[in-house]
Structures are given as structure tokens and as C-alpha cells.
Amino acid sequence: MVQRMNKMKTFFLICMTLVVVDVSLWAGMHLRVGGVSTVTVDGSSFSTPVLTPEASVKVGWVF
């Protein structure tokens, strides 16, 4: 049983050394340059901002 546990620990350590964590950051801004500033949908009125920020963080594992 001890030998099997040692093999499992060794396998786990080998797998962990092969895994690389990849972090991808992204950001953007959307600028309204023209058009109407209010939009009507189903009787409701919405105002669109001049600047719309956007951000994303993605975390992945590369094997």
C-alpha cells in the first residue's frame, strides 16, 4: 500500500511540473461617435453612454 501511495505522489508531482498556468488579460473601450443617444425598445427608453469600458481575465492550464 505504501509503495502504491509513493507511485501516486510521484505521478502527481510529475503532472504538476508539466502544467503551466496561463493568465490572459484584456481591456477595451468603446466610443459612441454618432447616432442617437437614446434607444427605445418595447416602449422602454435606454440611454447609451459615450464611453463603455470592457475588461476580461482568463485563466487556463496548458498541458
Buried (B, 14 or more C-beta within 10 A) or exposed (E): EEEEEEEEEEEEEEEEEEEEEEEEEEEEEEEEEEEEEEEEEEEEEEEEEEEEEEEEEEEEEEE
